[in-house]
Amino acid sequence: MRFLVSASCRAMSAAVQGRPRGLVYEKHGEPDRVVQLKDVSLPELGASGVHVRMLAAPINPSDINMIQGSYAVVPDFPAVGGNEGVGQVVQIGSNVTSLKPGDLVIPADAGLGTWRTEAVFEEEKLLKMPPDIPLLSAATLGVNPCTAFRMLSDFVTLKPGDAVIQNAANSGAGQAVIQIAAAKGIKTINVVRDRPNLQELVDRLKSLGADHVITEEALRKPETKDLLQKIPKPLLALDAVGGKSATEMLRHLQYKGTMVTYGGMSKQPVTIPMSALIFKDIRLRGFWMTQWKRDNAQNKEKLSGMIAELCTLIQKGQLTAPACHEVPLADYQLALKASMTPYVTAKQILRM
């Protein structure tokens, strides 16, 4: 689906009807208990404000963790959920120079509260998108593709033919890693949990450019070692799981390889064999996209440059949105439940 901004679309977006609504929570807890669809107030536009009509916003694991109170970002209550999404500019303040009505925008930082029909954001908190980017790609661009891009760029110098191993390969970030790596000629070994529809998942990941897809159980078997001898040993491991899954990936890294941990889906600590540190000199790093954005808040050109590169991949057909299921905002309870159900690979997208 492509969302092209036209004159008629601008006119329609300018006539926002009804009271603004959003998914609000006033305390931490399980999302299905604490999140409610309520009217939300809009602040005054101000000189640097941008009135945005939200179009679509995904439900990410970090959004769930933020509501539960287990995330590093703690909002002020009452809070609107959502850290990612795409909207269209309706009106701008007198000092706003980088945006105009009709532009597509995504958040430049986390914590803005994107699960709402309308909002007023400061100009500096928004990034302009090209008008020909598909809606779902724009809605899901700011977190997972950016995370994948930075992890493939910032820790190890990778060249065509090099290999990367990752777990949670079916996640939004994992799918982005596969596609960005394939565009750069980098081979990927993709580890997933075993499941009833495993072959369907394998076929989908390979259609995105995955070179190998194996289960966590298979990663521990001797025959997997033989398989991996047919390609270069990975220089980089990307860990979103922790626990045994991370430990097993470490065993396949080459000498002086690096493992970057960016998630902890298993809620288990990463156990490092001493041999990996002593004899293989493995490097262990961590990454959090929100912190990267804040560290580079004064260098918006760096963030804009990354978004531009990712948009180019999208325009070339080399980077697509993850498998998505679109849900009307009014059916948010169904979307929240599905996003917390094991083995559901489709990302829930709230349509406003």
Number of C-alpha atoms within 10 A of each C-alpha: 8 12 14 14 15 11 10 10 13 16 13 13 19 18 9 14 8 8 13 16 21 27 23 23 20 15 16 18 17 14 20 13 10 15 23 17 18 15 15 17 13 14 11 11 17 16 13 16 22 28 25 28 25 26 21 26 29 27 25 23 16 17 21 20 17 22 26 15 16 13 13 11 15 13 18 10 11 10 19 26 25 26 25 28 30 28 29 26 24 25 20 24 18 12 11 17 10 12 18 16 17 24 19 29 24 25 25 24 21 20 20 21 21 28 30 27 23 25 26 22 20 16 22 16 16 21 21 22 19 16 17 15 19 18 22 25 20 28 25 27 25 24 23 22 27 21 23 22 19 17 22 22 11 10 18 13 10 18 12 12 14 19 22 25 25 27 25 22 27 27 21 25 20 25 27 26 34 28 26 21 25 20 17 14 16 22 24 27 21 27 23 23 16 15 12 8 9 16 12 10 18 18 12 15 21 15 12 19 21 23 17 16 24 18 18 20 13 16 19 15 10 9 10 13 14 10 10 15 10 8 15 14 17 24 22 30 26 29 28 22 21 21 18 17 26 26 17 18 23 27 17 21 23 17 16 15 21 22 26 20 20 19 18 15 13 13 10 13 13 17 14 17 12 11 11 20 14 9 10 16 15 23 16 14 12 13 18 14 19 18 13 14 18 13 10 12 16 10 11 14 11 13 17 15 11 16 20 15 12 20 22 15 16 19 15 11 11 18 23 21 20 22 15 15 16 16 18 13 22 15 12 22 17 14 22 20 12 18 21 14 9 8 15 12 17 16 22 23 26 27 21 19
